[in-house]
Amino acid sequence: MINFDEEVKKFSPCLEVSQAEDAIYHNDVKDITDVLEEMYSQINSKKGE
């Protein structure tokens, strides 16, 4: 019979999953909201000139 607690203790995620998590969480890609905010800021700064 499988001892679930022992198997959980031995578990470690594969390296690819860890690398994928790091890439996803540390990725600083702009989304559409960021792009629109930047465009709005640029338009407003040009109006003030």
FENPETA-V449895 format. One record per backbone hydrogen bond with DSSP energy under -1.0 kcal/mol. CO is the residue of the C=O (numbers start at 1). NH is the residue of the N-H. Records with the same first field share a line. If there is no record, write none. Layout:
CO->NH  NH
//
This chain:
3->7
4->8
5->9
6->10
14->18
15->19
16->20
17->21
18->22
19->23
20->24
21->25
22->26
31->35
32->36
33->37
34->38
35->39
36->40
37->41
38->42
39->43
40->44
41->45
42->46
43->47
44->48
//
